């Protein structure tokens, strides 16, 4: 069975269907692993419409967004921190300080303090885009390291 010229489309149509640039789309019709049948029409290369539509369906399946990821546990709920049984939350005691101030107070690098927060070793909370803690929370962490 012979394919008619009507079964073939231009690279511009291929690019529009696949939502790619013409250069990116043309790569699917070249080389040994070509996924699109092609036909020469004068100086132009035409691409088989059925192959393009099949590839477009594959692209849509691949482009479906993944399910939402679960948010990581908050540092307050981390199993690495001891429970607060009968003690006040150190984030409620005293004024809030930045992680840079906490690092200076604990004589540690700022990145180290940030890692401790992310790993749940130091109690802190995020306000906007800024992580904050208290001197009491830093003291609690330092005491837990002495044990």
N, C-alpha and C positions, 0 to 999 in steps of 0.2 A: 504494500500500500504506500503510495507516494504522498508526501506532505505537500500541500499547496502553499504558494507564497503568502496566502492570507493567514496561514498558521504561524507566521513569523512577524516579529515586531522589532522596532529600532532600539538602539541602546538607550535613547532618551526615555522611551516608554518602560524599558526594563528598570532603569534607575528610579523612575517614579513609582513603579509597583513595589520595588524592594526598599524604597526610602534610603537610597544610597546615591553617591555621586556616580557619574558615568564611568569614571576610571575604576571605582570599586566594583561596579556591576559587571564591567567587561571582564574582570578576572575570573568570573564564574564560567565563562565560555572558552577559556584558554588552557592550554597545557594538558597533561595526561589525566589529571583528576577533574576535568571539566564537568560541571554539573548541568550545563545547558547545551543543547544541540544548536549549532550555528549553520548559517548558509550565507554564501557570498552573493551579493546583489550589486554588481558593478564594483564600486570602490567601498561600498558599505557592507558591514557584517550584520546580519539579522539573527535574532534569537528566537527559539521555538517558544510560542506562547504558553503551551501546556507545561513545559519545563519551568518557565518563569513563575507561573501561577502556583505550581507545586512548591517551588523554592520560597515563594512569598508566604505560603501557609506554614512552612517550616520556620521561617523567620518570626511569624506571629506567635507560634508556640514557644519559641526560644525567648521571645521578648516579654512574655507574661511576667509580671512582677512576682518575686518570691513572696511567700507568706511573711507577715511581719515577725521580726525576731523578738524574743522575750527580752525585756529590759534587764540589764545586769542587776544583781542584788545591790541595794544601797549599802554603803559602809556601815550604817547603823544596824542593819540586819545581818551582818557578816558573822559566820560561825567562828572566825578567828578572834573576835573581840569577846572578852568575858561578859557574861550577862550583868545587867545593872541592878540586880536584886537588892532592894533597900538603899541604893545609892542614887544621888541625883545624876541626871544626864550631864556629862561634862560640857556638852554643847549649850546647856542652859545656864551654866555657871560662869559669870564674868562676861566681859565684852568679847565680841568676835574679832579675830585677827586674820590677816591673809596668810596664805601658806608661806610666803616669803618671810613674814615676821616670825612664823612658827619655826621655819628652818634656822633663822638667825638665833632664836631663843634656844632651840635644841642643839645648836652648833652642828647642823647637818646641811647637806646640799639641798637646794630647793627642789631639784628633780627627785631626790631621795624621799623627801617628805611627800611629794605628789604621788610617787609610787606606793608609799605606805597607805595613802588615802585610797588609791585605786584598788589595792589588794585587801583593803578592809582592816588594816592594822592600826590606823589612826582614825579616830572619829572626826568627821568633818561633814559639811553640807555645802551644797552648791546654791548660790544665790545669783540668779541670772547666769552669767558665764564665769563667775568668780567663786572659787572654792574658799571656804572660810572654816576656821576652827577656833578653839579657845586655848588659853594657857593651861587650863585645867585638863583639857583633852590631851595636850602635849605631855603634861606631867604624868597623866595616867599611862600613856604609851611608854614613856621613859621608865616608869615603875614596873610595867609589865616586862620590859626587857631585862630587868635586874633579877627576876625570879628564876 
